[in-house]
Amino acid sequence: MTGKIELAGREVPRVGFGALRLASLTGLAMEPGEAAGVLRAAVDRGVRLVDTAEFYGRSALNVLIRDTLRGWYPQLVVATKIGARHDPESGLRPAQRPAELRADVAANLVSLGTDRLDLVYLRRTDMRPGIIATGTQVVDLDSQLAELTAMRDEGKIAAIGLSNVTADQLGRALPAGIAAVQNAYSFADRSAEPVLDLCRANGIAWIPYWPLGGTFPETPKVTELPAVVDGAARLGITPAQYGLAWLLAHYERTALIPGTRNVAHLDENLAVTKIDMN
């Protein structure tokens, strides 16, 4: 199950790296040199898609990526998210208004040390999981897309993505030219299947987050499901590898962004591209 997909104007292997695991709520989750070592190991092993956000670690993660990988930027797709911010008192909060989206693109440009962001996901906050917008943070999708397309026209963004959206929202956004969708989806939680079907119909890249489930109590861990455990034993792989390989086999324009703080685990994740699920 080898191959690449086109994303934001570049071809990237179908297993990338989700950098969130390197961050904490307030900074990095590990010593900076160790975190940089994991990032370098990922690109040395062929990873070309790195997923981050300004609000991961309150910009510390973006700065780490800038300082560690900037020399690799011409070969990478560095994807980031906007639509939320850290508040010193309340923690993570929605930041959905168009002016906030523009300001957060500007902040990402600075912290990542680039003139143009490869792929920017608009992280909607009107449904679970995660934070929910209220009051003035309840913003219509059309006005957000207008701001994002304006920034793309200005050269600040190469490609627009959506995160945590419904099929109806994706359908409404199609005229804006959506490059990728990032929703929660796994062997254990297929509630986003209608969104995936629309991605299939329009050739949009599908980047599932929480690919192994278990993040919330109501979502089972993929690695504990009998069908996954039995399938993994049959193929001689780990249950985690089975869950990731199943996602790759489910749609040819799926790319994965599993995260880890461990290089051995990184190698295990990257090996799923060689697994034949038949």
N, C-alpha and C positions, 0 to 999 in steps of 0.2 A: 504494500500500500504506500508506494513512494509518490513523489510528485510535488508540485508547487501550485500555488494559486496566485493570480494577479491581485494586488491590493495596493491602492493609492499610487498606481503607476509603476510598481515594482513587482517582480516575482519573488515570492518568499516561500520557504518550506512550510509545510502544514502544521508543524509543531513549533510554537514560539515560546516566549517566556513571560509569565505574569509576574511583574516585579513587586506587586503588593506584599508578598510574603517577606520581603526585605524591610518593610516599613512597620512602624507602630503608629499609635494615634498621634504621637507628638514628634516623631523623628524616625530614625532608623531602628530596626529591631535587633541589630547586631553590630559588632564593631565595623566601622567603615571599610577598613582594609579587607575584612572577610567578605563583606557584602560586595565590594568591588571585584573580589576574586570570583565570586559566583557569576557575576555579570560577564566577566571576561571569559570564564569557562564556557558560558552559553554561546557567545559569538564565536569563540574558537571552535566549537563543535558544530557550527553551521546555523545557529539560530539567527533569523533575520527579522523577526517580528517581536518587538518588546512592548508590553502594555504597562502603562503608568497613569498617573493623574497628579495634578498639582496638590490636591487635597489628601494624597497618600503621604503620611509623614510630614504634613505641613510644608511642602516643597522640598524637604530633605531628600526624598527619593529622586525627584527630578534632577536635583543638583548632583547627586551621585551618578546618575545616568550620564549627565553632561560631562562630568569630570572623567568618567571611565570610558565612555563609548563615543565621544564626539568624533574621534577619528574614523569611526565606523559608519557615521551617519549616511554617507552616500550609498551604502549597501543595505541600510536598515529601513524598516518601517517602524517608527516610534509612534505608537498610538496613545492618545491621552483622552481624558474625559473632562467635561465641564458640566455645570448644573448643580454643584454642591460646593460648600466651603466649610472650613473649620471656624467656629466662633469660640473665642477664649472662655466664654461662660457656659454656653449650651452644647458645645461640641459640634458635630457635623450637622449642617442645616442646609435646606434648599437654597440655591442661588439661580433661579430660573428666569429672571427678567432679562430681556435682551441686553441692556446695558451691563448687567453682571456677566453675561456670557462673553461679551466683548472684552471686558476687563480681565476675565479669567483666561481668555486666549492670549492676551498681552502678557499675563503673568507666566503662562506656560512657555511662551517664546523666550522670556528672560531666563527662567530657571533651567530650561533645556538648552539654552545657548544656541538658538537657531533663528533664521529669518522666516521660516515657514514650517508649520506643523504638518506632518505627513497625513495623519488621520485623527480627526477630533470627533469623539462620540458626544452627542447630547444625551446626558443621563436624565431622563424624565423621572419625576418624583410624584406621580399621581396614582401609583399602585404599589403594593407590596411585591417583593421584599424591600426593606430599607426605609429611609425617611419619606414622609408624606408632606407635600406642600399644602399650606393653608394660607388664607388671607391674600395678601398681595403677591404671594409666590405662586398662586394658581394662574398660570400663564398659558395662553393658547399656543398650540404647536406652530401655527402659521407664522406668527410674529417671530418665534424663535428661529424657524427655518429661514425667514427673510434675512435675519441678522447673520446667520451662518453663511448663507449663499453670498451675501455682500462681502463678508470677510474672505470667502474663497475667491471672489472676483478681484479682491484687493491683493491677493497673493499671500495672505496670512495662513491660509489653510489649503492643503492639496486635496483632501477628500473629507466628506462628511459621513459620519456614522450615527446610529441611534442605539440607545441602550435602555432596557426596561420599558419596552413599548408593546402595545397591542397590535394585532393584525390590522385593525382599522386605522390606527395611527400610522403604521408603516405604509398602508395604501394611500393615505392622504399625502405622505411625504415623498412618494415615488417621483413626482415631477421635479423635485429638487435634486435628484441624482444621488441616491443613497448608496454608499460603497460597501457598508458592512453593518450588521446588526449584532449587538451583544446583549443577549438575554440569559437568564438562568435556564439551564437545560441539561438533562443528564438521562442516563438509563433509568433512574429512579423517578425523575420528575419531567414529564413530557407535556406539561400544560402549555408550553409555548409552541407546540406543534403547528398551530395555524400560522404563526409568524414565520416559522421555518418553511412552511409550504409556500408562502408568498415570496420568501427569499429564493427558493428553488425556481419559482415561476419567472423571476426577474433576474436571475444570475447574480444575486447579492451574496457577498461573503457572510458566513455565519460563524460567529466567534462566541461559543457558549461559555458563560462563567459558571462557577460552582459545578464543574463537569463531573465531580464525584459525589455531589450531594452532601448531606449531613451538616450543612451550615446552620440550619434551624432545626429544632426538635421535630417539626412536622415533615421534614424531608429526610427520608431514610438515607443511610450511607450506601452508596453504590457497591462498595467493597464487601458489604455484609449480605447482599441479596443472594439467595440460593442459586438463581440462574447465572449470576455473574461468577460466583465461587466455582460452580460446576463447569462453566465454560472456560474459565481460566485454567482449571486443572486439566481439562481436555486438551488445551493448547500448550500447556506447560509454561504459562506466564502468570504474572501476579493478577489478582482481582483488579487492582488499580489500572494496570495496563489493559486489561480486558475492557474496562469501562471507557477508557480513552480511545482505544482502537474502535470500539463500537460507534463512537461519535464520528470518527473519520470515515467509517464505512457507510454512515447514514446519509451523507450528502457530500458530493465531491468538492464543494467549495467551502467546506468546514475547515477552519484553522483553530488550533487549540493554544491556550495560553496558561498551561499549568505552572504553578509557582513552587519554589522550594528554596531552602537555605543550604541545601546539601548537594554537592556535586555528584555523588553516587546516585542520589534520587533524580537529579537532572538527567543523568545517562539513562536511567530506567524510563523516564518520560519520553526522551527522544527516540528510544528503541521502538516505540509503538508504530512508527511509520513502516516498520518491516514485518508487522504481524499480518498474516492472512486470516481473515475472519471466516472464510468459507470452510 
